[in-house]
Amino acid sequence: MDLRRPLQRWRACGKPQRTEIYIRWSLYLMALIQPLAVLALLGSPEGSALPRPVLAASLTASLAGTVMSVALFRPALAHYLGRSARPTGRVAASAVLTVGCAWVVLLLGPAAPDGAPPPHTALIATALVLWFAPVSIALTDRGAATLAGAGALLLTAPVLLLSGTAPATTLGLLAGTGASMALIAVTCRCSAWLAKVVWELDDARERQSRLAVAEERLRFSRDLHDVLGRNLTTIALKSELAVQLARRGRPEAADQMTEVQRIAQESQREVREVVRGYRTADLRAEVAGARSVLRAAGVDCTVDLGPDPAALPAVAQSVLGWVVREATTNVLRHSEAGHCTVRLRTTGGLAVLEVENDGVPPGRKDTGQPGTGLAGLGERLAAHGGGLSLPAAAAGGFRLAATLPLTSPASAPEVAAR
């Protein structure tokens, strides 16, 4: 059996998936307490004195209850997370099985000595408590309480009385079992609630990213509207006036078209300024924003920008700012990073910016071929005489290195903004 595949699948899962898997398997392991309790009773002096039919029935009932609980936990958790309908049929089947097995074990067992509960009564209480664990997740609070009280405890009371247990002892036993059921219900519901909260936080984080993109698009569209709206209206009016003047043979039509040409050129210049401002990224602002976003996502960020990043040429700061922006996007999208490092150094007339992070799943290791975002970033660096590389990183890590000359052509205006 290759143990690496389950480990790789685990590392490929996101944090919400890991949380859900951990909680689900914790609940599965809880269901194994029932057969362990039966085996512990079989090894005790009181258990060895029980008739063999009772021991066989107890062991069979515990194994059946364990299988039923494990089979019910997954659909119950899926319903609690809003992915599927309530597993009503499985809940009803588990209730019938648990109560029926309790009846069989109590009726087959020996009578209670002097009104005290029989020694195998602890098995019945354990079965009821562990049966209620997945039921508390599958049903609402009121539905689970009704099923536990009216359906399980009240139906078990007559059989306890028939076995010779005193009424007061029966009441105390059922009260203790009910309290244990309530305790395990709170534990299981809190575990399911934790999984739901983690999924909701992950969804909120994704929505926040989409909203940030949408807000930036709205801002850019508003800027374009403010720049072009008035000018386009003026161009339309002057063009209509020029048409009317041309039809009348008036020489002023040429003047109006000259004015239209001037306004169109002015609009083109203003649009270039808007695009240039949109495509310009300040290095220090981008690093501060990246550190804030990464820390909000639970990623520890270490920044080393050298002695004075403000001494770099303005265009070099803008280009390197885009490197930081794209690298931060990659860390958030393609890794489960816990730490990220941003380093900037200058040597031999070159600025070298490195961004390194951990938490890269095995299925997403770099193959030497940059993605679409990195390809565009490489083109931007190449336009200024720089380059993009992906040096080898530690296991489970990713490193991005951008080099940019501090002299021409890096100090020239950005051609992409023209």
N, C-alpha and C positions, 0 to 999 in steps of 0.2 A: 504494500500500500504506500503510495507516494504522499507523504505528509506535507509536501511543499505546495500542492494545489490548494488545499483548504486555507493554508496560510496566505497564499497569493490572493485568493478570493476575499479573504478577510481584509487584506491591505487595500484591495481595489474598492472596497465599500466606503461610502461616505460616513461622516460622523453620525447622522441620524440612523442610517442602516446598522451601524455597529451597535448603537444604543439599543435599538429594537431587538437585534439578535441576542445581545447580552441579557436583556430582560426576559425574552422568550425562553431562553435556555435556563435561566434562573427559576422560572416557573415550572419548567419541565422537571428540573431536579427536585423541586419541592414535592412533586407528585410521587417521587420515589421513597418518600418517608413512610408511606403506608406499608409496603411490603417489608421494609426494614423493621417497622414496629412489630409486625407479625412474627418475623424471625426472632426478634428479641424476646417476645412472649413465649415462643416455642422453646427457647433456651432457658427460661426461668422455671423454678420449681412449680409455680402455680400453673404455668402453661403446659408443662409435661404431664400434669395430672388430668388435663381435659380429655374428653373422649376423642378418639381419632376422627370421627365424622365432623366434630366441631373444628378441629385443627385443619382438616382438609377444606371445609367450607370457608373458614377464615382466610386461608391462604388463597383459595380461588377467588374469593370476593375482593381481597386486596389487590391481586393482580388485575382483575377486571376493572376495579376502580381506578387503578393507575393508568391503564390503557385508555379508559374513557376520559380521564382528566387530561392526559397528554393530547388526545384527539380533540378535546374541546378548547384547550388554551389558544391554539392558533386562530380558529374562526372567531373566538370571543375577542381576542386582541384586535383582529382585523375589523370587527364590527365597532369596537370602541374607537378605533382610529378613523372610522367613517369610510371604510373601503368595501364593506359587504353588508348584507342584511343580517339581522339578529339570528343566530343559530338556535331557533326555538326547538326544533326537533331534537337536536343533540342534548339540549338542556333537559327536556322532558325525559329522554331516554336515560340520561345519567341519574336523574332523580328516582326514576322507577327502579333502576338497577341498584342504587345505593340503599334505598329503603327496603327493597326486597331482600337483598343480601343481609341487611341488619335483622330483618325478621327471621330469616332462615337460621342464622347463627344463634340468635337468642332462643329460638324454639328448640333447636337441637341441643343446646348447652344444658348444663345441670342447673337445678333450681338454686335460687339465691339462698345462702345460709343465714337464717335468722333475719331476713329482710335486708341484708347487705347486698350490694351489687355483685353479680357474678364476676369472676376474674377476667372473663373475655369481654366485659362491658367496655373496657378501655379501647378495644379494637373498634367497637361500634362508634365510639366518640371520635376516634381518629379518622375513621372513614367519613363521617359526616363533616368534620372540619375540613379535610382535604378535598372532599367533593365540592364544598362551597367555594373554594378558591377560584376556579374558572367561572363558576356561575355568577359570582359577584362582579366579574368583568363583563359578562355577556348581557346581564340584565341591568335595569335601573336600580337605584337604591331601594325604592319602594317594592319593586317586583322581587328583588333578591331577598329582602327581609320577609315578604309574605311567603315566598316559597320555602325559605328556611324555617320560619316559625310554624306556619300552618301545614306545610307539606311534609317536612322532615321530622321536626321535633315532636309535633303532636301525634304523628303516625307512629313514632317510635315509642311513645309513652305507654300505650296499651300493651305492647309486647313486653316492655320492662315489668309492668305490673303482673302480667301473666307468668313471667319467670320467677315471681316470688319476691321482687324488690319492693321494699316498703314505699308508700306514697311520698313520704318526706324525702327519702333517699332518691327516688325517681325525680322529684322536682329539683333537688339540688344538682343531680347529675345533668339534667337537661339545661338547667341554668348555666352551669359551668361550660357545657358544650356550646350553648348559644353565645356565651361571652368569647369563647375561643374562635367561633365562626366569625363573630364581628371583628375580632382582632386580625384574623387572616384576610378578611375581606378588605379592611383598611389598607393592609400591606400590599395586596395585589392591585387594588385600585390606584394606590399611589404610584406603583411601578408602571402601570398602564398610562397613568396621567403624565408621568415623566417622559415616556416615549412620545406621547402626543405633543407635549410642549417642545421637545427637541425638533420634531417634524415641523411644527408651526414656526419655530424660530428660523429653521432653514428656509421655509417658504417665504417668511418675511424678509430674510436677507436677499433672496433672489428678487422679490418684488421691489425692494429698495434699490437694487442695482438697475432694474428696468426703469423705475421712476427717475433715477438720476439721468439715464440716457434720454428719456422722454423730455425731462426738463431742459436738458442741454439743447435738444432739437427745437423745443419751443423758443428758447432764448435766441437761437440762431435765426429761426424763422421770423421772430419779431424784429431782429436787427435788419434783416433783408427787407421786411415790409416797411420799416421806417425809412430805409435808404431809398428803396425803389418806388414806393407807393406814390409819393408826390411827383417824382420825376416822370414816371410812366403816364400819370394823368396829364401832366403838362405836355408831354410828347404827343399824346393822343389829340389834345385840343389844338395844339399848334399844327399838327399834320392835317386835321380837318379844316382849319383855317387856310392853310396853304392850298389845299385842294379847291376850296371855294374861290380863292384869289386867282388860281391858275385857270379855272374855268372862265373867269371874267377877263382874263388876259392882263391882270395887274402884275406889275413887276415886283410888288411886295412879297409875292409867293416865294421867290428865291431867298429873300431875307428870313422868312419864317422857316424854311427848310434848313438854312444855315444855323438858325437858333436850335432847331430840333437836333441837328448834328452835334452842336455844342453840349446840349443837355445829355444826349446819349453818351458822349465821351466822358462827361462828368459823372454820370451814373456808373459807367464802367470803372472809373477810378475809385469811386466810393465802394463798389462791390469788392474790388481788390483789397481795399483797406479792411473791410469787414472780414474777408477770408484770411487775410494775413494775421489779423488779431485772433481769429479763431484757431489758426494753425500754429500759433506761437505758444510755446510752453516755457515757463520760467523754471529753472532748475531747482532753486531753493523752495519755491512754492509747490512744485511737484513732489519733491522729497518729503516736505512736511505733510502734504495731503496723503502720500503713500503710507507714511508712518502712522497717521491717524486711522486710515482705513484698515490697515493690517492689524493694528492693535484692537480696533473694534471687532475684527473677525477672530480675535484670539491668537494672533500671530505676533510673537515677540520680534521686534524690528530693531536692528543695530545699524546706525548710519555713521559713516566716516567719509566726510567730504574733503579731507585734507585741510591745509592751512587757510586758504581763502578762495572759495569757489567763485566769489564775486569778481575776482580778477580775470576770469575767463572771458573771451569775447561774447557779446550778446547772442550772436547766432549760435555759437557753440553751446551756450547754456540752454538755448531753446531746443536744439537737437538732442542734447543729453537729457533734457526734461522729458522729451517724447520717449526716450529709452526707459526712463524710470516709470512713466505711465504705462507703457505696454508690458514691461516686466511685472509690475504690480498686478495688472489684469491677469497675466498668466499664472501668478502665484495663487490668486483667489479662485480662478476657474479650473485649473488643471492639477491642483495638489491639495493635500491635507496638511499644509505646512504648520509647524510649530515655531519655527524661527526663520528669519530672513535677514540677510546682510546686504547693505548697499555700500560700496567702496568706490571712491574716486581718487585717482592719483594722476599726476602729470609728470611725464618723463620724456626727454628728448624732443620737445615740441609736440608731443601727443598727449591727449587726455584719454585716460582709460577708465571706463566706468564698468564695474562688475556688480551683478546682482545674483546672489546665491540663496537658495532655499532648500529646506528638507521636505519630507513628507510626500515624495513623488511615488505613486503606486507603481508596482512592478509592470503592470500592463501599459503604463504610459511613459516608459523610459524613452529618453531621446534616441532617435535613430540616425541623427546627423542631418536630417532634413527639417529645416525650420518650417513652422506653420504659416498660415496666411498672414497673421499679424506680424510675425517676425520677419517674413519675407518683405512686407511693406516697410518695416523698420530698417531692414538692410538696404533697401533701395534709397531710403531717405539719407542714411549715413553715406552710402556710395556717392550720392549727389554732392556731398561736401568733402569728398576725399577720404572718408572713413570706412569702417567695415564692422561687421558683426560676426562673432564666433561663439561657439558653444563648447568651452573647454570641459575636460573630464571633471566630474564632481564625485564626492563621496557616495557610498551606496545609499540609494534612496534620496539623492539630492539632485539639483539642477543648477547649472551655472550659466550665466549669460554675460558676455564681455563685449563692450562696444568701444572701438578706438576712433578717435577723431583728431585730425591735425588742428593745432591752434592758430595756424597761419592760413593764408589763401590756399584752397577755395573755401575753407570752413568759415572764414570771416566775411565771405561774400553774402549778399542778400539771398534769401531762400527762393529758389526758382519755383518751388511748388506753390508759393503764394502769388505768383504772377499770373 
